[in-house]
Amino acid sequence: MNLDFKPPRQSSAIKKTRSSLNVLYYVLGLAVTIIALVIVFVNLTPSTEAYTVTPELQLPTEPKLPEIHREYITGEIKSGDTISGLLGIYLTSQNLYNLNLQCKPLFPLSRITTGQPFRITLADGEFEHFEYDINPEKQLIIDYDQEQFSVSKELIEYDIEIEMIKGTINSSLFETIADIGEKPEMAMNLAGIFAWDIDFILDIRTGDHFQALVEKRSRDGKPAGYGQILAAEFTNQDEGYRAFLFQDGDRPSSYYDENGDNVRKMFLKAPLSFSRISSGYTLHRFHPITKRWKAHPAIDYAAPRGTPIKSVGDGTIIKISKDRYNGRHIKIRHNSTYQTLYLHMERFAKGMKRGKKVYQGEVIGYVGSTGLATGPHLCFRMYKNGSTVNPNKVKTRSAEPVSEANKIAFFSAIKPLSAQFSPPQLLATNSLQESR
């Protein structure tokens, strides 16, 4: 039997429904795909939040050390003080013995001097550090750690300010320096620069004036004296003298005038910085003790007992002795032509002996009245080729001038210093107004 089966045709409504479902499935599939891609992209992108959330590796911290308490003891060396007395309460006898041995090559501790500043540092009550000012330029440093000493000699550090000081002489340089509020040290330093040209005992007159560009030091906020005088001018009896500090190559620093000539000469004008002449060079004088008329081929400088006496030039001690007439005295040979003699000293400076080399300005002894003397004074004599001469009449050459190789540098260096000086006539006018 033949069956002729023909399935029924779908209606148009069913076709439309299927078509809509296909579109819906496609849209849903596309949406799911997009969402999946976004999720994957977000997971692959690094997040700054992820880094902040991740805990950092915590390293173990070292235990905090207890704070050290330091104590500072400052003062000045007093008469009778010793290093054992200063440090003996902190160090053992063996420590002090070892310290003395270690310091000896740099600065023997037996040489600590009355009046010099020191500072002791204690750490939790134990000795740690010691400072001692050897002089205004250098100090001894001692550090102590784990039974070991570290010893050194170092330059003292100062704060420096440069100041121009000026003054007009009314009576003496010392009094004028005091009147303008400066210390006696300033007078000594200034006189030391011009000591080859000006005798500050004989030559000073009322109305003389000076100006100086000076380093003023401070330390820990307190005044600490003077440094170098960079430039100075002194007008004496209407004649002006200038000096500028300059280091010529490898030579030591020295003072030169505005032309580059050295202000230093073979002899100082006087062996004492400040005094008065009680008896001048004469061939006919009545001796106050022997009561006889005789020659006095010397200059007597009256000065307080203990005033330092300086060698007027470089030389070698050829005689150091004491006798009834001359008291304690020293004779120096300067070269084959000149010798000088210094009489009636109270005492000799430390280390003076026959054959010792001494230098210009070096202290060789102190004013006294030993021998035939009515009071403390220095009798100073000078010999030329074995015969006495008047020291005030001796003319000698200057030391080496600025070398040709450094003259341009010298003139460049002094130009700004010279520009700070007031004109001499202005100083003279000011001094006249002050006197009125």
Phi and psi in degrees as a GROMACS rama.xvg file:
@    title "Ramachandran Plot"
@    xaxis  label "Phi"
@    yaxis  label "Psi"
@TYPE xy
-91.8302  122.682  ASN-2
-108.009  123.587  LEU-3
-100.008  95.1161  ASP-4
-102.256  125.866  PHE-5
-125.356  110.597  LYS-6
-64.2922  154.045  PRO-7
-73.2614  145.501  PRO-8
-72.6575  144.21  ARG-9
-73.8284  148.302  GLN-10
-80.847  160.135  SER-11
-63.3761  -26.9858  SER-12
-68.0931  -41.2894  ALA-13
-64.6382  -39.2012  ILE-14
-61.1829  -41.237  LYS-15
-66.5018  -37.6829  LYS-16
-64.188  -45.4041  THR-17
-63.001  -39.5448  ARG-18
-63.3033  -39.8325  SER-19
-66.9402  -38.6778  SER-20
-64.0661  -38.0527  LEU-21
-62.6063  -42.6013  ASN-22
-63.6511  -41.8162  VAL-23
-62.6427  -44.9541  LEU-24
-60.4115  -39.977  TYR-25
-63.6621  -45.159  TYR-26
-63.8214  -44.61  VAL-27
-62.054  -40.962  LEU-28
-63.917  -40.5764  GLY-29
-65.1089  -40.0423  LEU-30
-64.74  -44.4546  ALA-31
-60.54  -41.5779  VAL-32
-62.0289  -43.879  THR-33
-63.894  -44.9767  ILE-34
-60.6845  -42.1462  ILE-35
-63.0279  -40.8331  ALA-36
-64.7688  -40.5412  LEU-37
-62.0962  -44.8316  VAL-38
-60.8223  -44.3617  ILE-39
-62.9609  -42.6899  VAL-40
-63.509  -44.0374  PHE-41
-61.6869  -41.6055  VAL-42
-67.9056  -29.4017  ASN-43
-84.4127  -20.3156  LEU-44
-80.6039  127.567  THR-45
-66.0779  141.787  PRO-46
-113.038  131.352  SER-47
-64.8941  -29.4129  THR-48
-64.9293  -32.9929  GLU-49
-62.1493  -37.2711  ALA-50
-69.4249  -37.9968  TYR-51
-73.0053  -27.1584  THR-52
-77.4683  -34.5238  VAL-53
-63.2305  123.678  THR-54
-67.4858  138.323  PRO-55
-77.7366  156.743  GLU-56
-74.2073  119.107  LEU-57
-89.5573  113.29  GLN-58
-81.127  148.761  LEU-59
-67.4723  132.567  PRO-60
-89.7102  143.917  THR-61
-72.7724  146.926  GLU-62
-65.7851  140.562  PRO-63
-70.3052  128.751  LYS-64
-75.4103  144.311  LEU-65
-65.2334  142.18  PRO-66
-70.0001  134.327  GLU-67
-85.7177  131.685  ILE-68
-94.7806  119.427  HIS-69
-107.958  142.644  ARG-70
-127.892  136.771  GLU-71
-115.2  129.526  TYR-72
-116.449  115.711  ILE-73
-118.273  155.873  THR-74
176.136  -168.656  GLY-75
-123.855  147.657  GLU-76
-64.0502  128.42  ILE-77
-102.201  161.443  LYS-78
-56.3016  127.937  SER-79
92.5241  -9.59714  GLY-80
-66.5075  143.222  ASP-81
-132.632  165.694  THR-82
-66.2974  -31.16  ILE-83
-66.6166  -38.9593  SER-84
-67.8706  -34.1211  GLY-85
-77.4511  -40.7862  LEU-86
-112.292  -4.41843  LEU-87
-62.5789  -25.2481  GLY-88
-78.7777  -11.2872  ILE-89
-109.615  -23.8564  TYR-90
-121.455  153.217  LEU-91
-78.5742  167.263  THR-92
-60.9291  -38.1991  SER-93
-66.1782  -41.1423  GLN-94
-58  -46.4805  ASN-95
-64.3145  -38.9164  LEU-96
-62.3294  -46.3767  TYR-97
-63.9999  -38.6853  ASN-98
-64.1046  -43.5465  LEU-99
-58.7455  -42.5594  ASN-100
-64.3896  -40.7657  LEU-101
-70.7643  -33.8191  GLN-102
-79.5746  -25.1568  CYS-103
-52.5944  -44.5685  LYS-104
-64.9209  -29.8197  PRO-105
-90.0455  -51.0894  LEU-106
-161.587  109.196  PHE-107
-60.8673  129.296  PRO-108
-67.5896  -15.5538  LEU-109
-70.5395  -10.6786  SER-110
-97.4935  10.2715  ARG-111
-61.5541  139.227  ILE-112
-116.986  140.975  THR-113
-54.6637  133.749  THR-114
94.9799  -12.9856  GLY-115
-82.0495  138.301  GLN-116
-72.6509  152.039  PRO-117
-145.524  163.52  PHE-118
-145.861  131.614  ARG-119
-110.909  133.306  ILE-120
-111.612  127.01  THR-121
-110.168  136.525  LEU-122
-113.733  112.191  ALA-123
52.687  40.0219  ASP-124
83.3363  -3.58933  GLY-125
-103.928  146.64  GLU-126
-63.6947  132.917  PHE-127
-128.571  -36.5253  GLU-128
-154.259  145.246  HIS-129
-141.116  131.992  PHE-130
-123.108  136.732  GLU-131
-138.201  126.342  TYR-132
-78.9762  109.83  ASP-133
-68.5435  -42.5226  ILE-134
-157.047  -176.918  ASN-135
-64.5812  -11.8907  PRO-136
-104.581  -33.847  GLU-137
-128.775  153.409  LYS-138
-136.532  152.616  GLN-139
-91.4503  130.755  LEU-140
-117.343  126.868  ILE-141
-124.897  122.304  ILE-142
-114.335  145.282  ASP-143
-131.25  124.135  TYR-144
-152.363  126.276  ASP-145
50.4967  52.159  GLN-146
65.4466  16.0415  GLU-147
-122.148  138.385  GLN-148
-101.727  141.975  PHE-149
-119.913  121.273  SER-150
-121.067  135.168  VAL-151
-150.44  160.58  SER-152
-118.717  119.372  LYS-153
-128.964  158.169  GLU-154
-71.1913  139.958  LEU-155
-76.9364  132.681  ILE-156
-89.9805  126.83  GLU-157
-121.627  154.502  TYR-158
-88.0212  134.16  ASP-159
-117.759  131.673  ILE-160
-124.634  138.347  GLU-161
-99.5243  130.488  ILE-162
-137.399  142.194  GLU-163
-92.1898  123.1  MET-164
-112.173  147.047  ILE-165
-140.335  150.258  LYS-166
-161.854  158.699  GLY-167
-123.311  129.497  THR-168
-70.3686  127.125  ILE-169
-106.838  -37.9355  ASN-170
-135.484  -56.7806  SER-171
-144.373  164.212  SER-172
-64.6011  -40.7671  LEU-173
-57.7999  -48.6088  PHE-174
-67.0049  -36.9369  GLU-175
-66.2786  -41.7183  THR-176
-60.571  -43.098  ILE-177
-64.6803  -37.8574  ALA-178
-63.914  -31.0054  ASP-179
-93.6185  10.479  ILE-180
85.3636  16.2941  GLY-181
-102.525  168.453  GLU-182
-92.416  158.203  LYS-183
-55.2729  -29.3617  PRO-184
-56.2559  -34.5836  GLU-185
-65.0844  -40.3884  MET-186
-63.1185  -42.1386  ALA-187
-62.8479  -44.44  MET-188
-64.6478  -42.8991  ASN-189
-66.4495  -44.3324  LEU-190
-64.7156  -32.6163  ALA-191
-64.2155  -30.4125  GLY-192
-70.801  -41.4276  ILE-193
-102.53  15.4868  PHE-194
-64.7773  -16.8653  ALA-195
-84.3223  -21.1476  TRP-196
-110.645  -25.9126  ASP-197
-124.58  127.742  ILE-198
-89.1904  107.628  ASP-199
-74.9516  3.58803  PHE-200
-99.9841  -44.8622  ILE-201
-93.5195  -36.4051  LEU-202
-91.4354  -19.7067  ASP-203
-68.0083  137.19  ILE-204
-131.425  152.744  ARG-205
-60.5044  133.661  THR-206
99.9432  -16.869  GLY-207
-58.6671  148.52  ASP-208
-141.67  160.868  HIS-209
-144.85  160.081  PHE-210
-149.634  143.216  GLN-211
-147.835  137.177  ALA-212
-94.6165  110.517  LEU-213
-121.055  141.665  VAL-214
-82.5784  122.365  GLU-215
-106.315  127.78  LYS-216
-97.963  149.485  ARG-217
-138.882  154.714  SER-218
-145.207  123  ARG-219
55.9609  36.4178  ASP-220
79.0508  5.15017  GLY-221
-116.762  144.544  LYS-222
-56.0765  139.427  PRO-223
-135.973  39.8053  ALA-224
83.456  -158.367  GLY-225
-112.887  149.483  TYR-226
-95.9641  -132.49  GLY-227
-85.8253  150.999  GLN-228
-88.3755  114.657  ILE-229
-77.9135  -34.4722  LEU-230
-158.08  147.573  ALA-231
-150.543  152.774  ALA-232
-136.311  135.199  GLU-233
-132.511  124.289  PHE-234
-103.389  113.782  THR-235
-119.826  118.487  ASN-236
51.1174  46.4831  GLN-237
69.0137  8.82732  ASP-238
-110.137  124.707  GLU-239
-93.3837  141.628  GLY-240
-128.013  133.685  TYR-241
-123.399  150.314  ARG-242
-145.539  135.223  ALA-243
-127.014  132.971  PHE-244
-78.8611  129.711  LEU-245
-153.674  140.357  PHE-246
-103.225  115.928  GLN-247
-91.3673  93.8155  ASP-248
62.4844  -127.655  GLY-249
-85.8744  -3.63156  ASP-250
-70.2609  155.556  ARG-251
-63.1619  153.116  PRO-252
-59.3811  143.041  SER-253
-148.369  170.959  SER-254
-101.628  135.196  TYR-255
-129.354  151.461  TYR-256
-79.3293  -177.869  ASP-257
-65.8533  -13.9904  GLU-258
-96.2222  -2.09593  ASN-259
91.1474  7.15235  GLY-260
-84.4192  140.658  ASP-261
-69.8539  132.73  ASN-262
-77.8977  -15.9826  VAL-263
-76.9235  132.971  ARG-264
-121.69  179.629  LYS-265
-62.6861  -37.3751  MET-266
-128.439  143.531  PHE-267
-69.7192  157.314  LEU-268
-72.0374  -23.5945  LYS-269
-154.827  151.597  ALA-270
-84.0244  -6.62138  PRO-271
-121.986  141.796  LEU-272
-69.4856  -48.5846  SER-273
-140.162  128.426  PHE-274
-169.946  -158.621  SER-275
-143.194  149.916  ARG-276
-85.0813  119.713  ILE-277
-93.1671  -20.0981  SER-278
-156.469  126.392  SER-279
-90.8542  -178.991  GLY-280
-72.3182  120.586  TYR-281
-153.651  152.363  THR-282
-97.721  6.37007  LEU-283
-150.438  95.9593  HIS-284
-137.72  142.792  ARG-285
-84.3592  116.357  PHE-286
-73.2453  127.744  HIS-287
-70.3764  -16.9959  PRO-288
-104.06  -48.7227  ILE-289
-77.9304  -15.3232  THR-290
59.3348  37.7842  LYS-291
-130.491  148.873  ARG-292
-80.8484  128.103  TRP-293
-158.047  165.696  LYS-294
-68.346  146.868  ALA-295
-129.147  76.5029  HIS-296
-79.4084  57.9781  PRO-297
-158.099  173.7  ALA-298
-120.309  127.862  ILE-299
-97.5122  125.534  ASP-300
-108.47  110.762  TYR-301
-78.2068  131.166  ALA-302
-156.969  158.009  ALA-303
-59.5327  146.349  PRO-304
-56.718  133.856  ARG-305
92.9321  -2.93648  GLY-306
-61.9385  132.01  THR-307
-64.0376  138.333  PRO-308
-108.433  130.294  ILE-309
-111.694  145.538  LYS-310
-68.6128  132.997  SER-311
-76.7631  -10.6504  VAL-312
-160.643  168.604  GLY-313
-64.5377  145.447  ASP-314
177.055  -169.006  GLY-315
-127.736  134.941  THR-316
-70.6631  120.249  ILE-317
-106.346  -10.9124  ILE-318
-155.352  133.294  LYS-319
-142.639  116.234  ILE-320
-159.428  -179.936  SER-321
-142.352  133.423  LYS-322
-143.789  178.837  ASP-323
-64.2427  -36.871  ARG-324
-91.5473  -47.1733  TYR-325
-93.1644  -9.16161  ASN-326
63.2303  -150.956  GLY-327
-75.0283  129.968  ARG-328
-149.04  157.479  HIS-329
-132.597  137.592  ILE-330
-119.527  133.256  LYS-331
-121.903  133.481  ILE-332
-97.5605  123.09  ARG-333
-93.6902  -37.1982  HIS-334
-163.539  -164.32  ASN-335
-71.4209  -10.076  SER-336
-105.636  -44.426  THR-337
-112.053  143.077  TYR-338
-137.486  152.058  GLN-339
-130.381  152.223  THR-340
-131.117  135.057  LEU-341
-125.07  117.553  TYR-342
-116.013  159.326  LEU-343
69.3577  29.1088  HIS-344
-66.5848  145.501  MET-345
-71.1261  -42.9818  GLU-346
-157.568  162.579  ARG-347
-88.8771  153.789  PHE-348
-70.0261  156.115  ALA-349
-61.5138  133.543  LYS-350
89.8608  -3.38903  GLY-351
-72.2554  131.488  MET-352
-160.344  163.222  LYS-353
-62.3349  133.936  ARG-354
91.1511  -6.93143  GLY-355
-74.5789  136.922  LYS-356
-81.2676  126.848  LYS-357
-120.301  159.544  VAL-358
-120.526  156.758  TYR-359
-56.0272  129.127  GLN-360
86.6393  -6.10219  GLY-361
-74.5634  137.196  GLU-362
-73.6197  124.505  VAL-363
-110.901  -15.7035  ILE-364
-176.038  -170.701  GLY-365
-136.606  143.319  TYR-366
-58.9012  136.973  VAL-367
-150.534  -158.842  GLY-368
-140.844  33.5427  SER-369
-72.5678  153.729  THR-370
80.3104  -155.477  GLY-371
-82.2937  93.9624  LEU-372
-147.891  137.902  ALA-373
-83.7041  -15.9193  THR-374
-171.881  173.429  GLY-375
-63.7115  123.408  PRO-376
-165.899  168.572  HIS-377
-113.445  126.922  LEU-378
-97.0603  116.749  CYS-379
-115.014  127.33  PHE-380
-126.25  149.77  ARG-381
-129.727  139.565  MET-382
-120.312  138.31  TYR-383
-123.997  117.259  LYS-384
53.4564  37.8429  ASN-385
89.4025  -10.2375  GLY-386
-109.895  144.591  SER-387
-68.4144  143.746  THR-388
-135.124  158.575  VAL-389
-74.6766  114.97  ASN-390
-56.2694  -30.9582  PRO-391
-73.0566  -13.1903  ASN-392
-100.385  -4.3281  LYS-393
-79.9527  126.715  VAL-394
-111.759  124.801  LYS-395
-126.934  163.275  THR-396
-76.7513  160.802  ARG-397
-81.0997  163.615  SER-398
-71.7609  -179.152  ALA-399
-59.8817  133.447  GLU-400
-75.9508  179.342  PRO-401
-61.3746  134.523  VAL-402
-66.0882  153.371  SER-403
-59.4486  -34.2892  GLU-404
-64.9078  -25.6602  ALA-405
-115.655  11.463  ASN-406
-66.269  -39.1057  LYS-407
-63.2702  -42.7945  ILE-408
-63.2567  -37.7797  ALA-409
-63.151  -50.8615  PHE-410
-63.287  -34.3195  PHE-411
-67.9532  -37.5694  SER-412
-70.9414  -37.8102  ALA-413
-85.5336  -15.3929  ILE-414
-57.7706  -50.8815  LYS-415
-68.6935  -25.7729  PRO-416
-72.1727  -44.8146  LEU-417
-63.2174  -32.7266  SER-418
-66.21  -18.2593  ALA-419
-86.4612  -10.2376  GLN-420
-73.7254  140.215  PHE-421
-77.1469  147.709  SER-422
-59.7194  139.982  PRO-423
-53.7675  -38.175  PRO-424
-67.4757  -30.2518  GLN-425
-70.0654  -41.2357  LEU-426
-61.8829  -42.4014  LEU-427
-63.7191  -40.2011  ALA-428
-64.0559  -43.731  THR-429
-62.1933  -40.4183  ASN-430
-67.0546  -33.5588  SER-431
-67.3975  -40.5182  LEU-432
-66.6362  -38.0545  GLN-433
-63.5128  -40.0345  GLU-434
-68.1065  -26.1285  SER-435
